[in-house]
């Protein structure tokens, strides 16, 4: 996993079951530069592919929610 993917996963885990908005993701992963939603979506897509489970759900126009599977 890349550093950005790891940082995003940590952010999701810290905020599990809550919406993590685009602004929070942008300022956590890229604190020194502006980015856009396409960059964020691409990072989320790559992380989803590596996790191979549907832990990350999209909350339309707001951000993402990380829902860990409970057994």
mmCIF file of the N, C-alpha and C atoms, coordinates in Angstrom:
data_MODEL
# 
_entry.id   MODEL 
# 
loop_
_atom_site.group_PDB 
_atom_site.id 
_atom_site.type_symbol 
_atom_site.label_atom_id 
_atom_site.label_alt_id 
_atom_site.label_comp_id 
_atom_site.label_asym_id 
_atom_site.label_entity_id 
_atom_site.label_seq_id 
_atom_site.pdbx_PDB_ins_code 
_atom_site.Cartn_x 
_atom_site.Cartn_y 
_atom_site.Cartn_z 
_atom_site.occupancy 
_atom_site.B_iso_or_equiv 
_atom_site.pdbx_formal_charge 
_atom_site.auth_seq_id 
_atom_site.auth_comp_id 
_atom_site.auth_asym_id 
_atom_site.auth_atom_id 
_atom_site.pdbx_PDB_model_num 
ATOM 1   N N  . UNK A 1 1  ? 0.839   -1.179  0.000  1.00 0.00 ? 1  UNK A N  1 
ATOM 2   C CA . UNK A 1 1  ? 0.000   0.000   0.000  1.00 0.00 ? 1  UNK A CA 1 
ATOM 3   C C  . UNK A 1 1  ? 0.886   1.245   0.000  1.00 0.00 ? 1  UNK A C  1 
ATOM 4   N N  . UNK A 1 2  ? 0.449   2.258   -0.731 1.00 0.00 ? 2  UNK A N  1 
ATOM 5   C CA . UNK A 1 2  ? 1.223   3.499   -0.762 1.00 0.00 ? 2  UNK A CA 1 
ATOM 6   C C  . UNK A 1 2  ? 0.999   4.282   0.541  1.00 0.00 ? 2  UNK A C  1 
ATOM 7   N N  . UNK A 1 3  ? 1.823   5.285   0.738  1.00 0.00 ? 3  UNK A N  1 
ATOM 8   C CA . UNK A 1 3  ? 1.695   6.106   1.947  1.00 0.00 ? 3  UNK A CA 1 
ATOM 9   C C  . UNK A 1 3  ? 0.347   6.818   1.990  1.00 0.00 ? 3  UNK A C  1 
ATOM 10  N N  . UNK A 1 4  ? -0.092  7.344   0.858  1.00 0.00 ? 4  UNK A N  1 
ATOM 11  C CA . UNK A 1 4  ? -1.376  8.037   0.814  1.00 0.00 ? 4  UNK A CA 1 
ATOM 12  C C  . UNK A 1 4  ? -2.532  7.069   1.083  1.00 0.00 ? 4  UNK A C  1 
ATOM 13  N N  . UNK A 1 5  ? -2.460  5.866   0.531  1.00 0.00 ? 5  UNK A N  1 
ATOM 14  C CA . UNK A 1 5  ? -3.498  4.862   0.790  1.00 0.00 ? 5  UNK A CA 1 
ATOM 15  C C  . UNK A 1 5  ? -3.533  4.493   2.278  1.00 0.00 ? 5  UNK A C  1 
ATOM 16  N N  . UNK A 1 6  ? -2.370  4.337   2.873  1.00 0.00 ? 6  UNK A N  1 
ATOM 17  C CA . UNK A 1 6  ? -2.283  4.021   4.298  1.00 0.00 ? 6  UNK A CA 1 
ATOM 18  C C  . UNK A 1 6  ? -2.858  5.158   5.139  1.00 0.00 ? 6  UNK A C  1 
ATOM 19  N N  . UNK A 1 7  ? -2.513  6.390   4.782  1.00 0.00 ? 7  UNK A N  1 
ATOM 20  C CA . UNK A 1 7  ? -3.031  7.551   5.516  1.00 0.00 ? 7  UNK A CA 1 
ATOM 21  C C  . UNK A 1 7  ? -4.548  7.641   5.398  1.00 0.00 ? 7  UNK A C  1 
ATOM 22  N N  . UNK A 1 8  ? -5.073  7.348   4.211  1.00 0.00 ? 8  UNK A N  1 
ATOM 23  C CA . UNK A 1 8  ? -6.521  7.385   4.015  1.00 0.00 ? 8  UNK A CA 1 
ATOM 24  C C  . UNK A 1 8  ? -7.198  6.294   4.837  1.00 0.00 ? 8  UNK A C  1 
ATOM 25  N N  . UNK A 1 9  ? -6.640  5.093   4.839  1.00 0.00 ? 9  UNK A N  1 
ATOM 26  C CA . UNK A 1 9  ? -7.203  4.001   5.624  1.00 0.00 ? 9  UNK A CA 1 
ATOM 27  C C  . UNK A 1 9  ? -7.200  4.357   7.110  1.00 0.00 ? 9  UNK A C  1 
ATOM 28  N N  . UNK A 1 10 ? -6.119  4.939   7.594  1.00 0.00 ? 10 UNK A N  1 
ATOM 29  C CA . UNK A 1 10 ? -6.052  5.356   9.000  1.00 0.00 ? 10 UNK A CA 1 
ATOM 30  C C  . UNK A 1 10 ? -7.122  6.401   9.308  1.00 0.00 ? 10 UNK A C  1 
ATOM 31  N N  . UNK A 1 11 ? -7.329  7.339   8.387  1.00 0.00 ? 11 UNK A N  1 
ATOM 32  C CA . UNK A 1 11 ? -8.361  8.362   8.564  1.00 0.00 ? 11 UNK A CA 1 
ATOM 33  C C  . UNK A 1 11 ? -9.739  7.717   8.637  1.00 0.00 ? 11 UNK A C  1 
ATOM 34  N N  . UNK A 1 12 ? -10.001 6.762   7.757  1.00 0.00 ? 12 UNK A N  1 
ATOM 35  C CA . UNK A 1 12 ? -11.284 6.059   7.781  1.00 0.00 ? 12 UNK A CA 1 
ATOM 36  C C  . UNK A 1 12 ? -11.473 5.276   9.074  1.00 0.00 ? 12 UNK A C  1 
ATOM 37  N N  . UNK A 1 13 ? -10.435 4.602   9.536  1.00 0.00 ? 13 UNK A N  1 
ATOM 38  C CA . UNK A 1 13 ? -10.533 3.818   10.769 1.00 0.00 ? 13 UNK A CA 1 
ATOM 39  C C  . UNK A 1 13 ? -10.807 4.721   11.970 1.00 0.00 ? 13 UNK A C  1 
ATOM 40  N N  . UNK A 1 14 ? -10.134 5.867   12.015 1.00 0.00 ? 14 UNK A N  1 
ATOM 41  C CA . UNK A 1 14 ? -10.355 6.824   13.111 1.00 0.00 ? 14 UNK A CA 1 
ATOM 42  C C  . UNK A 1 14 ? -11.787 7.346   13.126 1.00 0.00 ? 14 UNK A C  1 
ATOM 43  N N  . UNK A 1 15 ? -12.416 7.366   11.954 1.00 0.00 ? 15 UNK A N  1 
ATOM 44  C CA . UNK A 1 15 ? -13.765 7.919   11.825 1.00 0.00 ? 15 UNK A CA 1 
ATOM 45  C C  . UNK A 1 15 ? -14.773 6.854   11.397 1.00 0.00 ? 15 UNK A C  1 
ATOM 46  N N  . UNK A 1 16 ? -14.530 5.608   11.794 1.00 0.00 ? 16 UNK A N  1 
ATOM 47  C CA . UNK A 1 16 ? -15.392 4.520   11.326 1.00 0.00 ? 16 UNK A CA 1 
ATOM 48  C C  . UNK A 1 16 ? -16.857 4.794   11.643 1.00 0.00 ? 16 UNK A C  1 
ATOM 49  N N  . UNK A 1 17 ? -17.694 4.398   10.700 1.00 0.00 ? 17 UNK A N  1 
ATOM 50  C CA . UNK A 1 17 ? -19.147 4.578   10.745 1.00 0.00 ? 17 UNK A CA 1 
ATOM 51  C C  . UNK A 1 17 ? -19.605 6.029   10.617 1.00 0.00 ? 17 UNK A C  1 
ATOM 52  N N  . UNK A 1 18 ? -18.688 6.960   10.457 1.00 0.00 ? 18 UNK A N  1 
ATOM 53  C CA . UNK A 1 18 ? -19.023 8.369   10.269 1.00 0.00 ? 18 UNK A CA 1 
ATOM 54  C C  . UNK A 1 18 ? -18.620 8.810   8.864  1.00 0.00 ? 18 UNK A C  1 
ATOM 55  N N  . UNK A 1 19 ? -19.284 9.841   8.366  1.00 0.00 ? 19 UNK A N  1 
ATOM 56  C CA . UNK A 1 19 ? -18.927 10.383  7.054  1.00 0.00 ? 19 UNK A CA 1 
ATOM 57  C C  . UNK A 1 19 ? -17.624 11.160  7.177  1.00 0.00 ? 19 UNK A C  1 
ATOM 58  N N  . UNK A 1 20 ? -16.693 10.857  6.270  1.00 0.00 ? 20 UNK A N  1 
ATOM 59  C CA . UNK A 1 20 ? -15.457 11.638  6.155  1.00 0.00 ? 20 UNK A CA 1 
ATOM 60  C C  . UNK A 1 20 ? -15.620 12.469  4.887  1.00 0.00 ? 20 UNK A C  1 
ATOM 61  N N  . UNK A 1 21 ? -15.726 13.784  5.045  1.00 0.00 ? 21 UNK A N  1 
ATOM 62  C CA . UNK A 1 21 ? -16.006 14.628  3.892  1.00 0.00 ? 21 UNK A CA 1 
ATOM 63  C C  . UNK A 1 21 ? -14.754 14.867  3.047  1.00 0.00 ? 21 UNK A C  1 
ATOM 64  N N  . UNK A 1 22 ? -15.006 15.349  1.826  1.00 0.00 ? 22 UNK A N  1 
ATOM 65  C CA . UNK A 1 22 ? -13.916 15.585  0.874  1.00 0.00 ? 22 UNK A CA 1 
ATOM 66  C C  . UNK A 1 22 ? -12.887 16.564  1.437  1.00 0.00 ? 22 UNK A C  1 
ATOM 67  N N  . UNK A 1 23 ? -13.362 17.592  2.125  1.00 0.00 ? 23 UNK A N  1 
ATOM 68  C CA . UNK A 1 23 ? -12.465 18.600  2.707  1.00 0.00 ? 23 UNK A CA 1 
ATOM 69  C C  . UNK A 1 23 ? -11.491 17.961  3.699  1.00 0.00 ? 23 UNK A C  1 
ATOM 70  N N  . UNK A 1 24 ? -11.997 17.090  4.561  1.00 0.00 ? 24 UNK A N  1 
ATOM 71  C CA . UNK A 1 24 ? -11.153 16.426  5.557  1.00 0.00 ? 24 UNK A CA 1 
ATOM 72  C C  . UNK A 1 24 ? -10.131 15.524  4.884  1.00 0.00 ? 24 UNK A C  1 
ATOM 73  N N  . UNK A 1 25 ? -10.569 14.772  3.893  1.00 0.00 ? 25 UNK A N  1 
ATOM 74  C CA . UNK A 1 25 ? -9.641  13.894  3.168  1.00 0.00 ? 25 UNK A CA 1 
ATOM 75  C C  . UNK A 1 25 ? -8.552  14.720  2.504  1.00 0.00 ? 25 UNK A C  1 
ATOM 76  N N  . UNK A 1 26 ? -8.948  15.776  1.818  1.00 0.00 ? 26 UNK A N  1 
ATOM 77  C CA . UNK A 1 26 ? -7.982  16.626  1.111  1.00 0.00 ? 26 UNK A CA 1 
ATOM 78  C C  . UNK A 1 26 ? -6.951  17.217  2.065  1.00 0.00 ? 26 UNK A C  1 
ATOM 79  N N  . UNK A 1 27 ? -7.405  17.730  3.195  1.00 0.00 ? 27 UNK A N  1 
ATOM 80  C CA . UNK A 1 27 ? -6.489  18.388  4.128  1.00 0.00 ? 27 UNK A CA 1 
ATOM 81  C C  . UNK A 1 27 ? -5.653  17.416  4.950  1.00 0.00 ? 27 UNK A C  1 
ATOM 82  N N  . UNK A 1 28 ? -6.071  16.168  5.024  1.00 0.00 ? 28 UNK A N  1 
ATOM 83  C CA . UNK A 1 28 ? -5.290  15.154  5.736  1.00 0.00 ? 28 UNK A CA 1 
ATOM 84  C C  . UNK A 1 28 ? -4.241  14.537  4.823  1.00 0.00 ? 28 UNK A C  1 
ATOM 85  N N  . UNK A 1 29 ? -4.629  14.211  3.603  1.00 0.00 ? 29 UNK A N  1 
ATOM 86  C CA . UNK A 1 29 ? -3.734  13.510  2.670  1.00 0.00 ? 29 UNK A CA 1 
ATOM 87  C C  . UNK A 1 29 ? -2.828  14.480  1.922  1.00 0.00 ? 29 UNK A C  1 
ATOM 88  N N  . UNK A 1 30 ? -3.349  15.631  1.546  1.00 0.00 ? 30 UNK A N  1 
ATOM 89  C CA . UNK A 1 30 ? -2.581  16.623  0.798  1.00 0.00 ? 30 UNK A CA 1 
ATOM 90  C C  . UNK A 1 30 ? -2.613  17.964  1.523  1.00 0.00 ? 30 UNK A C  1 
ATOM 91  N N  . UNK A 1 31 ? -1.992  18.079  2.698  1.00 0.00 ? 31 UNK A N  1 
ATOM 92  C CA . UNK A 1 31 ? -2.105  19.317  3.479  1.00 0.00 ? 31 UNK A CA 1 
ATOM 93  C C  . UNK A 1 31 ? -1.432  20.532  2.836  1.00 0.00 ? 31 UNK A C  1 
ATOM 94  N N  . UNK A 1 32 ? -0.478  20.306  1.976  1.00 0.00 ? 32 UNK A N  1 
ATOM 95  C CA . UNK A 1 32 ? 0.304   21.410  1.421  1.00 0.00 ? 32 UNK A CA 1 
ATOM 96  C C  . UNK A 1 32 ? -0.182  21.887  0.063  1.00 0.00 ? 32 UNK A C  1 
ATOM 97  N N  . UNK A 1 33 ? -1.130  21.173  -0.553 1.00 0.00 ? 33 UNK A N  1 
ATOM 98  C CA . UNK A 1 33 ? -1.560  21.603  -1.879 1.00 0.00 ? 33 UNK A CA 1 
ATOM 99  C C  . UNK A 1 33 ? -3.035  21.326  -2.101 1.00 0.00 ? 33 UNK A C  1 
ATOM 100 N N  . UNK A 1 34 ? -3.594  22.076  -3.039 1.00 0.00 ? 34 UNK A N  1 
ATOM 101 C CA . UNK A 1 34 ? -4.991  21.881  -3.402 1.00 0.00 ? 34 UNK A CA 1 
ATOM 102 C C  . UNK A 1 34 ? -5.097  20.670  -4.307 1.00 0.00 ? 34 UNK A C  1 
ATOM 103 N N  . UNK A 1 35 ? -6.204  20.001  -4.207 1.00 0.00 ? 35 UNK A N  1 
ATOM 104 C CA . UNK A 1 35 ? -6.474  18.855  -5.063 1.00 0.00 ? 35 UNK A CA 1 
ATOM 105 C C  . UNK A 1 35 ? -7.927  18.947  -5.503 1.00 0.00 ? 35 UNK A C  1 
ATOM 106 N N  . UNK A 1 36 ? -8.408  17.940  -6.203 1.00 0.00 ? 36 UNK A N  1 
ATOM 107 C CA . UNK A 1 36 ? -9.804  17.967  -6.631 1.00 0.00 ? 36 UNK A CA 1 
ATOM 108 C C  . UNK A 1 36 ? -10.476 16.641  -6.315 1.00 0.00 ? 36 UNK A C  1 
ATOM 109 N N  . UNK A 1 37 ? -11.772 16.591  -6.520 1.00 0.00 ? 37 UNK A N  1 
ATOM 110 C CA . UNK A 1 37 ? -12.515 15.384  -6.160 1.00 0.00 ? 37 UNK A CA 1 
ATOM 111 C C  . UNK A 1 37 ? -12.101 14.187  -6.998 1.00 0.00 ? 37 UNK A C  1 
ATOM 112 N N  . UNK A 1 38 ? -11.660 14.409  -8.227 1.00 0.00 ? 38 UNK A N  1 
ATOM 113 C CA . UNK A 1 38 ? -11.216 13.270  -9.050 1.00 0.00 ? 38 UNK A CA 1 
ATOM 114 C C  . UNK A 1 38 ? -9.981  12.604  -8.451 1.00 0.00 ? 38 UNK A C  1 
ATOM 115 N N  . UNK A 1 39 ? -9.076  13.384  -7.917 1.00 0.00 ? 39 UNK A N  1 
ATOM 116 C CA . UNK A 1 39 ? -7.883  12.842  -7.272 1.00 0.00 ? 39 UNK A CA 1 
ATOM 117 C C  . UNK A 1 39 ? -8.277  12.020  -6.046 1.00 0.00 ? 39 UNK A C  1 
ATOM 118 N N  . UNK A 1 40 ? -9.208  12.545  -5.269 1.00 0.00 ? 40 UNK A N  1 
ATOM 119 C CA . UNK A 1 40 ? -9.688  11.831  -4.081 1.00 0.00 ? 40 UNK A CA 1 
ATOM 120 C C  . UNK A 1 40 ? -10.381 10.538  -4.491 1.00 0.00 ? 40 UNK A C  1 
ATOM 121 N N  . UNK A 1 41 ? -11.247 10.610  -5.496 1.00 0.00 ? 41 UNK A N  1 
ATOM 122 C CA . UNK A 1 41 ? -11.959 9.411   -5.966 1.00 0.00 ? 41 UNK A CA 1 
ATOM 123 C C  . UNK A 1 41 ? -10.997 8.330   -6.431 1.00 0.00 ? 41 UNK A C  1 
ATOM 124 N N  . UNK A 1 42 ? -9.949  8.739   -7.126 1.00 0.00 ? 42 UNK A N  1 
ATOM 125 C CA . UNK A 1 42 ? -8.959  7.774   -7.607 1.00 0.00 ? 42 UNK A CA 1 
ATOM 126 C C  . UNK A 1 42 ? -8.262  7.091   -6.439 1.00 0.00 ? 42 UNK A C  1 
ATOM 127 N N  . UNK A 1 43 ? -7.894  7.850   -5.423 1.00 0.00 ? 43 UNK A N  1 
ATOM 128 C CA . UNK A 1 43 ? -7.241  7.271   -4.244 1.00 0.00 ? 43 UNK A CA 1 
ATOM 129 C C  . UNK A 1 43 ? -8.185  6.300   -3.533 1.00 0.00 ? 43 UNK A C  1 
ATOM 130 N N  . UNK A 1 44 ? -9.442  6.674   -3.382 1.00 0.00 ? 44 UNK A N  1 
ATOM 131 C CA . UNK A 1 44 ? -10.425 5.799   -2.745 1.00 0.00 ? 44 UNK A CA 1 
ATOM 132 C C  . UNK A 1 44 ? -10.610 4.528   -3.571 1.00 0.00 ? 44 UNK A C  1 
ATOM 133 N N  . UNK A 1 45 ? -10.662 4.667   -4.880 1.00 0.00 ? 45 UNK A N  1 
ATOM 134 C CA . UNK A 1 45 ? -10.814 3.503   -5.760 1.00 0.00 ? 45 UNK A CA 1 
ATOM 135 C C  . UNK A 1 45 ? -9.652  2.528   -5.581 1.00 0.00 ? 45 UNK A C  1 
ATOM 136 N N  . UNK A 1 46 ? -8.440  3.055   -5.543 1.00 0.00 ? 46 UNK A N  1 
ATOM 137 C CA . UNK A 1 46 ? -7.260  2.190   -5.368 1.00 0.00 ? 46 UNK A CA 1 
ATOM 138 C C  . UNK A 1 46 ? -7.299  1.486   -4.011 1.00 0.00 ? 46 UNK A C  1 
ATOM 139 N N  . UNK A 1 47 ? -7.708  2.203   -2.972 1.00 0.00 ? 47 UNK A N  1 
ATOM 140 C CA . UNK A 1 47 ? -7.804  1.605   -1.645 1.00 0.00 ? 47 UNK A CA 1 
ATOM 141 C C  . UNK A 1 47 ? -8.882  0.524   -1.618 1.00 0.00 ? 47 UNK A C  1 
ATOM 142 N N  . UNK A 1 48 ? -10.011 0.792   -2.230 1.00 0.00 ? 48 UNK A N  1 
ATOM 143 C CA . UNK A 1 48 ? -11.083 -0.213  -2.304 1.00 0.00 ? 48 UNK A CA 1 
ATOM 144 C C  . UNK A 1 48 ? -10.595 -1.490  -2.979 1.00 0.00 ? 48 UNK A C  1 
ATOM 145 N N  . UNK A 1 49 ? -9.859  -1.344  -4.063 1.00 0.00 ? 49 UNK A N  1 
ATOM 146 C CA . UNK A 1 49 ? -9.350  -2.507  -4.783 1.00 0.00 ? 49 UNK A CA 1 
ATOM 147 C C  . UNK A 1 49 ? -8.412  -3.333  -3.908 1.00 0.00 ? 49 UNK A C  1 
ATOM 148 N N  . UNK A 1 50 ? -7.621  -2.688  -3.114 1.00 0.00 ? 50 UNK A N  1 
ATOM 149 C CA . UNK A 1 50 ? -6.670  -3.401  -2.258 1.00 0.00 ? 50 UNK A CA 1 
ATOM 150 C C  . UNK A 1 50 ? -7.353  -4.061  -1.062 1.00 0.00 ? 50 UNK A C  1 
ATOM 151 N N  . UNK A 1 51 ? -8.423  -3.461  -0.563 1.00 0.00 ? 51 UNK A N  1 
ATOM 152 C CA . UNK A 1 51 ? -9.128  -4.042  0.578  1.00 0.00 ? 51 UNK A CA 1 
ATOM 153 C C  . UNK A 1 51 ? -9.977  -5.239  0.171  1.00 0.00 ? 51 UNK A C  1 
ATOM 154 N N  . UNK A 1 52 ? -10.448 -5.252  -1.073 1.00 0.00 ? 52 UNK A N  1 
ATOM 155 C CA . UNK A 1 52 ? -11.223 -6.367  -1.628 1.00 0.00 ? 52 UNK A CA 1 
ATOM 156 C C  . UNK A 1 52 ? -12.520 -6.639  -0.883 1.00 0.00 ? 52 UNK A C  1 
ATOM 157 N N  . UNK A 1 53 ? -12.974 -5.712  -0.085 1.00 0.00 ? 53 UNK A N  1 
ATOM 158 C CA . UNK A 1 53 ? -14.262 -5.812  0.579  1.00 0.00 ? 53 UNK A CA 1 
ATOM 159 C C  . UNK A 1 53 ? -14.941 -4.460  0.455  1.00 0.00 ? 53 UNK A C  1 
ATOM 160 N N  . UNK A 1 54 ? -16.224 -4.437  0.647  1.00 0.00 ? 54 UNK A N  1 
ATOM 161 C CA . UNK A 1 54 ? -16.965 -3.182  0.506  1.00 0.00 ? 54 UNK A CA 1 
ATOM 162 C C  . UNK A 1 54 ? -17.084 -2.467  1.846  1.00 0.00 ? 54 UNK A C  1 
ATOM 163 N N  . UNK A 1 55 ? -15.937 -2.107  2.405  1.00 0.00 ? 55 UNK A N  1 
ATOM 164 C CA . UNK A 1 55 ? -15.908 -1.377  3.675  1.00 0.00 ? 55 UNK A CA 1 
ATOM 165 C C  . UNK A 1 55 ? -16.218 0.103   3.479  1.00 0.00 ? 55 UNK A C  1 
ATOM 166 N N  . UNK A 1 56 ? -15.878 0.633   2.312  1.00 0.00 ? 56 UNK A N  1 
ATOM 167 C CA . UNK A 1 56 ? -15.988 2.062   2.048  1.00 0.00 ? 56 UNK A CA 1 
ATOM 168 C C  . UNK A 1 56 ? -17.222 2.309   1.190  1.00 0.00 ? 56 UNK A C  1 
ATOM 169 N N  . UNK A 1 57 ? -18.158 3.085   1.730  1.00 0.00 ? 57 UNK A N  1 
ATOM 170 C CA . UNK A 1 57 ? -19.349 3.434   0.964  1.00 0.00 ? 57 UNK A CA 1 
ATOM 171 C C  . UNK A 1 57 ? -19.294 4.912   0.608  1.00 0.00 ? 57 UNK A C  1 
ATOM 172 N N  . UNK A 1 58 ? -19.870 5.241   -0.535 1.00 0.00 ? 58 UNK A N  1 
ATOM 173 C CA . UNK A 1 58 ? -19.920 6.619   -0.989 1.00 0.00 ? 58 UNK A CA 1 
ATOM 174 C C  . UNK A 1 58 ? -21.178 7.281   -0.442 1.00 0.00 ? 58 UNK A C  1 
ATOM 175 N N  . UNK A 1 59 ? -21.016 8.467   0.104  1.00 0.00 ? 59 UNK A N  1 
ATOM 176 C CA . UNK A 1 59 ? -22.145 9.273   0.555  1.00 0.00 ? 59 UNK A CA 1 
ATOM 177 C C  . UNK A 1 59 ? -22.224 10.440  -0.426 1.00 0.00 ? 59 UNK A C  1 
ATOM 178 N N  . UNK A 1 60 ? -23.196 10.374  -1.304 1.00 0.00 ? 60 UNK A N  1 
ATOM 179 C CA . UNK A 1 60 ? -23.306 11.313  -2.421 1.00 0.00 ? 60 UNK A CA 1 
ATOM 180 C C  . UNK A 1 60 ? -23.159 12.774  -1.996 1.00 0.00 ? 60 UNK A C  1 
ATOM 181 N N  . UNK A 1 61 ? -22.286 13.480  -2.703 1.00 0.00 ? 61 UNK A N  1 
ATOM 182 C CA . UNK A 1 61 ? -22.012 14.913  -2.518 1.00 0.00 ? 61 UNK A CA 1 
ATOM 183 C C  . UNK A 1 61 ? -21.427 15.276  -1.153 1.00 0.00 ? 61 UNK A C  1 
ATOM 184 N N  . UNK A 1 62 ? -21.095 14.274  -0.321 1.00 0.00 ? 62 UNK A N  1 
ATOM 185 C CA . UNK A 1 62 ? -20.554 14.569  1.002  1.00 0.00 ? 62 UNK A CA 1 
ATOM 186 C C  . UNK A 1 62 ? -19.168 13.984  1.216  1.00 0.00 ? 62 UNK A C  1 
ATOM 187 N N  . UNK A 1 63 ? -19.002 12.710  0.908  1.00 0.00 ? 63 UNK A N  1 
ATOM 188 C CA . UNK A 1 63 ? -17.720 12.064  1.142  1.00 0.00 ? 63 UNK A CA 1 
ATOM 189 C C  . UNK A 1 63 ? -17.873 10.557  1.170  1.00 0.00 ? 63 UNK A C  1 
ATOM 190 N N  . UNK A 1 64 ? -17.223 9.927   2.145  1.00 0.00 ? 64 UNK A N  1 
ATOM 191 C CA . UNK A 1 64 ? -17.216 8.470   2.240  1.00 0.00 ? 64 UNK A CA 1 
ATOM 192 C C  . UNK A 1 64 ? -17.417 8.044   3.683  1.00 0.00 ? 64 UNK A C  1 
ATOM 193 N N  . UNK A 1 65 ? -17.896 6.818   3.839  1.00 0.00 ? 65 UNK A N  1 
ATOM 194 C CA . UNK A 1 65 ? -18.075 6.246   5.170  1.00 0.00 ? 65 UNK A CA 1 
ATOM 195 C C  . UNK A 1 65 ? -17.380 4.888   5.181  1.00 0.00 ? 65 UNK A C  1 
ATOM 196 N N  . UNK A 1 66 ? -16.599 4.627   6.232  1.00 0.00 ? 66 UNK A N  1 
ATOM 197 C CA . UNK A 1 66 ? -15.910 3.349   6.407  1.00 0.00 ? 66 UNK A CA 1 
ATOM 198 C C  . UNK A 1 66 ? -16.709 2.535   7.419  1.00 0.00 ? 66 UNK A C  1 
ATOM 199 N N  . UNK A 1 67 ? -17.227 1.405   6.966  1.00 0.00 ? 67 UNK A N  1 
ATOM 200 C CA . UNK A 1 67 ? -18.030 0.543   7.832  1.00 0.00 ? 67 UNK A CA 1 
ATOM 201 C C  . UNK A 1 67 ? -17.346 -0.801  7.942  1.00 0.00 ? 67 UNK A C  1 
ATOM 202 N N  . UNK A 1 68 ? -16.630 -1.043  9.050  1.00 0.00 ? 68 UNK A N  1 
ATOM 203 C CA . UNK A 1 68 ? -15.963 -2.332  9.221  1.00 0.00 ? 68 UNK A CA 1 
ATOM 204 C C  . UNK A 1 68 ? -16.975 -3.457  9.374  1.00 0.00 ? 68 UNK A C  1 
ATOM 205 N N  . UNK A 1 69 ? -16.623 -4.602  8.868  1.00 0.00 ? 69 UNK A N  1 
ATOM 206 C CA . UNK A 1 69 ? -17.483 -5.780  8.985  1.00 0.00 ? 69 UNK A CA 1 
ATOM 207 C C  . UNK A 1 69 ? -17.328 -6.354  10.376 1.00 0.00 ? 69 UNK A C  1 
ATOM 208 N N  . UNK A 1 70 ? -18.427 -6.576  11.032 1.00 0.00 ? 70 UNK A N  1 
ATOM 209 C CA . UNK A 1 70 ? -18.358 -7.186  12.370 1.00 0.00 ? 70 UNK A CA 1 
ATOM 210 C C  . UNK A 1 70 ? -18.790 -8.642  12.262 1.00 0.00 ? 70 UNK A C  1 
ATOM 211 N N  . UNK A 1 71 ? -18.078 -9.499  12.962 1.00 0.00 ? 71 UNK A N  1 
ATOM 212 C CA . UNK A 1 71 ? -18.379 -10.939 12.933 1.00 0.00 ? 71 UNK A CA 1 
ATOM 213 C C  . UNK A 1 71 ? -18.977 -11.354 14.247 1.00 0.00 ? 71 UNK A C  1 
# 
